[in-house]
C-alpha cells in the first residue's frame, strides 16, 4: 500500500483536454475505467469533461469558461492585494509636520 500525499497533482491543460477528448471519443467505456488507465480520479476527470464542454459552449448558461475563471481569479487576487495595501495605509500614523505659530497645542491628559 502506497503513501498518499496531501499535495494535489497538477496536470497540464493539454493533458486535461486530451483526457476529456478520450471520454468523448469512447462512449462505450465509463469514466471510472478511463480514469484508472490515466491514473487520475474519476471525479477529477468528470470535472475536466464538464469544463471542456463549457469551454466549447455546450454547457448551461452562466457557467464560466476557463478563460473567464482565470480572469475572475486574477481580479480577486488584485482586489485582495488592494485591500491589504489600503489597510496598511490606514494603520500608518499620519506624517507629523512642524508646529507653526498660532497652531493649538496638542491636548494631553
Secondary structure, 3 states (H helix, E strand, C coil): CCCCCCCCCCCCHHHHHHHHHHHHHCCCCCHHHHHHHHCCCHHHHHHHHHHHHHHCCCCCCCCCCHHHHHHHHHHHHHHHHHHHHHHHHHHCCCCCCCCCCCCCCCCCC
